[in-house]
């Protein structure tokens, strides 16, 4: 879970309670544009919150599982409640400052300081321009807006001369906001930029503000002991306008010191646990005392309790959140704390929690990965089984839609009892759980080899409820239809998808860009169809026009690998079209008569044309580079996306499986090409293609399997390099081949 601190609207110095909650999500990864894995698409969210859940996947982030639980238990969210909790992607941020707020706050600060004659623009982090700095370390929007208000007040009461001195001091405070040190050095004290010493004749109010500014500067510089000493001194000064909040800020120094113990991999250090607990316990006692007269201190007590006794606080929060009307700052903060605590709770602990909402969310997520790129199938299977066991224990033979939904989400083929299957099928269509239950009944029927039964369920859902479904749910049903379709025409029709959020269409795309074809379609094409049928399907009028060229390349490449030279001959003219520099190589291929000559001609084409690829998909639905063990790309692929296609006969399935076995057993591309090309070149043929092929063979070995260390057992790069320079010393290709890899 990603966390971010932000300021409450108080005074200028210290960041207060961390309030933004991230809903078990991630960042910097590409979500599925047709059926987002982690969230409900924005257009569908109001209906989802109101109880029209559609298909709820295990991978939904916990804020969406929370909303779903509310709907399933008779407490759907109104539009006002949904607005109040501020769901935004994978995080909840009802009162936080985003970049726009930060920009506005800095603008107000820059405007206020213009009132001071001769004031120069302050520097931002690392010498940058503060006005253009939005990510400013530990200083957030309210710090700048409050500073602007305070400067306005000081200008009115103290005049230009002393307001200018105050401004210089505040600039020194803000200079500490950003820690520009390397990551491994952060989280430790650093030299602070302190306000300059005041003149002897400074007014009393400026002396009091200066004392407060020095403590604030130390806090931002992460010198928490010095900052605490400064705030305690302010607290003893009965004349200071900051006296009321100073005890709270002194306690915040303890809290900050405790939380910073987690920096640089120290989170699990057992030696730090008692140190952290002692700091938080001391802070709690001080907050209780400060809370008698300062409200933010009272709210911070629950934050500390959540860190000292997380499971007790989680249970305390869950009950009211499951049923109470959501709204107001307290409820918002409670939801934020709940989500944070859930993210810090072990998945199995959640599944077996006493509180039903915590247990249901844990069970629903089952084997879903916290990391969207996690392909640990064994781990996922283990956790799904643990979820199934936990749900059955809770149902105790009395299934209801809520727990049936968690059960079927995690169940594998053959795992449901007849009673569980009948109970799930009997749930009324008016239930928020209905569509998810029907989806998994169809999914399991497919997995158990009952494709026609699955197709009946899918057809009924698309026919009766298709128009009323959210786009993402409809796309999930169409993904099942790809597998259950009884004809090629139905298969191709189900491949057609509408984007969950139309505004995600690529920039500059045509009007049809709101529709496209999802990853599962490609996986089924290239994993489940034998090459002969893939060749037939690509020629259909209803086959996607944008895919014809690539599918043709895949069929040709597979054909030469599998030794089906008749198919490769038939497609060679299509591949040659538009390839000016290699067009003649396809004519050579067609002219070749023997299998050995065909393989050589194909190898010459392939070494010249690296984009030709057999599109290898393993049995877990993960795309592979030719012969490489790692992922081909960063797509999110799961076993549920591949499987036997219903319209294929047994012979077609058997041929597809045999071909996949051959493709998965391929060595890396260089190792497939090199023996043929090197043996040919050793004869020093009087052929201009020979030195060219050796050049490209050398080059192709560089970064052949990105992110992996796989290399041919023989150093083909070096062998091709030496052969090229020995046999063709005067060739331009030799001159351009200065290194081997």
Steps between C-alpha positions, in 0.01 A plus 500: 500500500634838401478777756522873489488762776311828473419796724182585682409870486697611803814709538818511300739251647439128536330244287221342701314170471560302183155482344513378144419129474602292203248228430740210459607612160815568308639753261699513179338195342260471213152387593270314265311766305198273448460346846728670754641245742508722807213742483150578381512728192391855578181487287386183682587607854166664602304189395754275673474695826121484479507120486520412129834329545530304179796261505728567798849355442732390778756755384285803587678728745358496849308825478287341227462178697388715795238675285387162367465357851281794600271434202484126565403551864226752431698822548573634151657842473301801390644748253573733792686229693700400194599863453586533868756218500662637186593179318754586236655204321674290763495752782260683728578866546200693634676804640855477370703738293576387150731666251238761412455590868877519541534728200223725632658516846844586366340766279334655807837500680674662204226765480519580872877547495474751216369744760845514657714758324827361366416135573677265257342182369583206730686198371330163490663162564851462362501859380185465288219750469257467793211631290538203266557242771197281571666199660667679789606233745333528839344844439149482363243746376358610832846593625532757221142629519528541880836674459336740255226583752752543782714732287193714425428522876860587589514767232193668647625488858875540453545703181738450209825489700414221741278308256804480271705349783220249568493413129872432492457266795215315331703461182765330711234265641373400156856442377500183714194346338663288232761239578714485187743239634525151344225264615730288714597809703149626571310458824790625711565850640665752269634853546207737532454834327410719800354851513768763560551640850265791570611856568503602865212740446268246337140523625371233739265344245791445260712342776214260573451419132875453458509243781222311326666528156828354630317197638310461171822517299652223713188289449516530122871416512406179688687608813212385717674523837600862434154579363333345805716702737405812308125430508513417873667839557218666304248312712654651816474853360159625611535809281553307177206478258624150422484371858166320452616276217865459606441197732324327215789571266749376758310170511499497119879507512492172695258350250708612205814361659323168551372478145837593352647189657338319206720672246769315302379147557478512880129417517552139608799554729386343831736726696302804387159373611535591871659835408210583270240389755663705777499815285137450399392425856662820627344695212157357581517612861596851392226510237236403755609790719526745208163385373325655799537838333612425143264293282755371242690333784188301591460368146869409486456263798309253280777520239753398763274224631480357150880468497529364852207255481418460131269197515296636788461832322409324174217312673389818674475686169342226289163466672383862470646541151301200375164648593521869590425778259829632366568870513690752705867524582497237776344230281732588216802465723366173641472355150851617419635336817303182425650467152850565630464239770364251249806553285722426798310179583607160376254359244439175690443695823237703317322191366465360852418826678207513741354807333295389197595791274873455558464125443291542184739748340795274583319198358383681187854600418611143563787428269497842333851642489592821683755547224318520164795332326514206740475173304564266793229249413579270793465783753170607348364145508599459865333822606186421300474168680546676834219738405271210403567331836442823695171572320365148551584520867308826531197379302478184711265336250270803470609680181375847419579719196769698683716203589410299190647788301833472683491120468439489126752777433774272637369154408682294242358232272335216694521678834135593550259253655166438332330689782726802454444501124123481541501773764700731277278432198188570709601853604244746365589735216411791729796421727816711458690169504303349209721597208825403671355162599374431148836604359686249716248225430579551131874525567501174695287324241760591238785384721321171565447430130132596478535772239143473368360549851727801543387637166136479607576706812704754305235538227225544758691770685599692188146474363308594815737741671761595242365847430475580870847381591790729563745489213769322701259226614377449146860463383562237768202303371625532144832357615314187610308500172829474311547159659140381492420614143379213283611649168785707363251780426388514865862490612596798283189695602582453871849638440356842426523715815409853602740694721387531861574870486467637145735790570789252529503454122847570352566861403441566134317171449196465276138510616509123540777518760250463782479134399784257462611146582625399842804293597296182548407497132867498397578229753221277374603556139863418556473236772181307431475484119709264291693683232284370216184632664666829593581531131133444410364734768727790398347488150140541620323826418407546868860461616636833633655684207767652725624152593516338156860601424637388837302175499638427153855554626440267795352226279796521258758495780335205671469318170875515430579398859259206479623399153170579327665651194190478282318748727809722517527501118137602468551797733841617377360745247286660771801541727718635219249774423630832633843361599727665249842392633405136569235436231741293293565265793142374488541418132813302592302318765225400254761387248674271751420133432632286787417525868861598577487777242166618637637516854806695381287745301270545800798559731632770266160671506468477877848633576421798277152550645506496882134607526389158375407303808311174563302668783572248774248486787566265788238294681455770764402752233831690515647622172863399445776629284620227266665244730533742793382415850398852601193700409479644156328811633342640816150379422293349777424145393325232703419134433128584475568683175593186308345159461334270249271678255155347472479522122819296456466126442720249681738475206543877491568514873753217475685671214504831688644333810769320300600820325511692827728233645737549208492879526561498876796267452669733250850620587553874493479653154877515441545134591230404248652707219874469558576135418334527159652837413851418624513169316394678180750784546790264568477396135573861408216524251534766234183660626463861620242380753762294690704785659180694557345203684814457715490869591139482611566174685768675706277801568197289591679343798508831686225527764323205343301415814439836673524478877644147493845349491423227249775442245555230239715214628737578213624854451341543160563874503876455518500216247297701248724805557820305438357324196383827348838667540687193375294421192370843395768751610412752229122497545323814617315280753835397646604863534178569689554206738758626748393304808339174601283452807 
